Amino acid sequence: MSGNIRYVYTNLVAKDWRKLAEFYIAVFGCKPKGPERDLSGEWIEKVTGIEHVRIRGIHLALPGYEDNEDGPTLEIFEYEPDRLRKEDNRINNQGFGHIAFHAYSVEEVLNRLIEHGGKPLGEVVTRKYEGIGTLTVVYAADPEGNYIEIQNWS
């Protein structure tokens, strides 16, 4: 069955899609892929079940997949009307928790993340897993509070 199914993208709903896309481009080296999206009309109202909806945003090729035409993307969309988060996000909320990026230097990427408005959740930790390798990892949040894991396996 897996031959008939292919992973395509992960969607982040943003307060400001342009600023959030700029963050992922600057910090993780994501690259815009395809045209910017500006979706409205009866067809998208039927798909979303939201009257008078307008969705704007972009797909970003993920690092390591920039040259792969069919590689997975990060889709960053902004909705009108919006439903902004009323409470702060928590790393253990039910639902999608975080996205993860492998980095040569976890600390370097964390510093870049902070410079571009992101925040660490905890500390950088290095832990050896017998038979697997050594993991260096930190959880952080983008400027809109979405969680990111920055990791390196050696």
C-alpha positions as CSV (number, residue, x, y, z in Angstrom):
1,M,0.0,0.0,0.0
2,S,2.8,2.5,0.7
3,G,3.6,2.7,-3.0
4,N,0.3,4.5,-3.5
5,I,0.8,7.1,-0.7
6,R,3.4,9.9,-0.5
7,Y,4.0,12.5,2.2
8,V,3.6,16.0,0.7
9,Y,3.7,18.8,3.2
10,T,3.1,20.1,6.7
11,N,0.9,23.2,7.1
12,L,1.5,25.9,9.7
13,V,-1.3,28.4,10.1
14,A,0.3,31.8,10.7
15,K,-0.7,35.1,12.1
16,D,1.6,36.8,9.5
17,W,2.5,34.3,6.8
18,R,5.2,36.6,5.3
19,K,7.1,37.1,8.6
20,L,6.9,33.5,9.5
21,A,8.1,32.4,6.1
22,E,11.0,34.8,6.3
23,F,11.9,33.3,9.7
24,Y,12.1,29.7,8.3
25,I,14.1,31.0,5.3
26,A,16.6,32.9,7.4
27,V,17.0,30.3,10.2
28,F,16.8,27.0,8.5
29,G,17.6,27.8,4.8
30,C,14.1,26.8,3.5
31,K,13.5,28.0,-0.1
32,P,10.3,29.3,-1.6
33,K,8.8,26.7,-3.9
34,G,6.1,27.6,-6.5
35,P,4.0,30.7,-6.6
36,E,2.6,32.5,-3.6
37,R,-1.0,31.3,-2.9
38,D,-4.0,33.5,-2.7
39,L,-7.1,31.2,-2.5
40,S,-10.7,32.4,-2.3
41,G,-14.0,31.6,-3.8
42,E,-16.7,29.0,-3.6
43,W,-14.4,26.1,-4.2
44,I,-12.2,26.8,-1.1
45,E,-15.2,27.7,1.0
46,K,-16.5,24.1,0.2
47,V,-13.1,22.6,1.0
48,T,-12.7,24.4,4.3
49,G,-16.3,24.7,5.4
50,I,-15.6,28.4,6.1
51,E,-17.8,31.1,4.4
52,H,-16.0,34.0,2.8
53,V,-12.6,32.4,3.5
54,R,-9.4,33.8,2.0
55,I,-6.1,31.9,2.4
56,R,-2.7,33.4,1.5
57,G,0.7,31.9,1.8
58,I,3.6,30.0,0.3
59,H,5.2,26.5,0.2
60,L,8.9,26.3,1.3
61,A,11.2,23.6,0.2
62,L,12.7,22.0,3.3
63,P,16.5,21.9,3.8
64,G,18.0,18.8,2.1
65,Y,15.1,18.7,-0.4
66,E,15.6,22.0,-2.3
67,D,16.6,20.3,-5.5
68,N,14.0,17.6,-5.3
69,E,11.0,18.6,-7.3
70,D,8.7,16.2,-5.4
71,G,10.3,16.7,-2.0
72,P,8.1,17.6,1.1
73,T,7.4,21.3,1.9
74,L,6.4,23.5,4.7
75,E,3.2,25.2,3.8
76,I,2.7,28.5,5.6
77,F,-0.8,29.9,5.3
78,E,-2.7,32.9,6.8
79,Y,-6.5,32.7,7.0
80,E,-9.1,35.4,6.8
81,P,-11.2,35.2,8.9
82,D,-8.6,34.0,11.4
83,R,-8.8,32.1,14.7
84,L,-5.8,33.2,16.6
85,R,-4.6,31.2,19.6
86,K,-6.2,32.4,22.8
87,E,-3.8,30.6,25.1
88,D,-0.1,30.1,24.9
89,N,1.0,26.9,23.1
90,R,2.6,24.2,25.2
91,I,5.0,21.5,24.0
92,N,2.7,18.8,25.4
93,N,-0.6,20.0,23.9
94,Q,-2.6,17.4,22.1
95,G,-2.2,17.3,18.3
96,F,0.8,18.1,16.2
97,G,3.7,18.9,18.6
98,H,6.7,20.1,16.6
99,I,8.8,19.8,13.5
100,A,12.4,18.8,13.6
101,F,15.5,19.9,11.7
102,H,18.9,18.1,11.7
103,A,21.7,20.7,12.0
104,Y,25.5,20.4,11.8
105,S,25.7,22.7,14.8
106,V,22.6,22.8,17.1
107,E,24.0,25.8,19.0
108,E,24.6,27.8,15.8
109,V,21.1,27.2,14.5
110,L,19.6,28.0,17.9
111,N,21.5,31.3,18.0
112,R,20.3,32.2,14.5
113,L,16.7,31.2,15.6
114,I,17.0,33.6,18.6
115,E,18.4,36.4,16.4
116,H,15.3,36.1,14.2
117,G,12.8,36.3,17.0
118,G,12.5,32.7,18.1
119,K,13.0,31.5,21.7
120,P,14.5,28.4,23.3
121,L,12.2,26.3,25.5
122,G,14.9,24.6,27.4
123,E,18.6,23.9,27.3
124,V,20.8,22.2,24.7
125,V,21.3,18.6,25.9
126,T,23.7,15.9,24.6
127,R,22.8,12.3,25.4
128,K,24.4,9.1,24.3
129,Y,22.0,6.3,23.2
130,E,23.7,2.9,23.3
131,G,23.7,1.3,19.9
132,I,22.3,4.4,18.2
133,G,24.7,7.3,18.7
134,T,24.9,10.6,20.4
135,L,22.0,13.1,20.2
136,T,22.5,16.8,20.7
137,V,19.0,18.5,20.9
138,V,17.0,21.5,22.0
139,Y,13.4,22.5,21.7
140,A,12.6,26.1,20.6
141,A,9.7,28.1,19.3
142,D,9.4,30.2,16.2
143,P,8.1,33.9,16.6
144,E,4.5,32.7,16.5
145,G,5.0,30.0,19.2
146,N,5.2,26.9,17.0
147,Y,7.6,24.3,18.3
148,I,10.8,23.2,16.6
149,E,13.3,20.6,17.5
150,I,16.9,21.2,16.5
151,Q,18.9,18.1,16.6
152,N,22.2,16.5,15.6
153,W,23.0,12.7,15.7
154,S,26.6,11.7,15.7
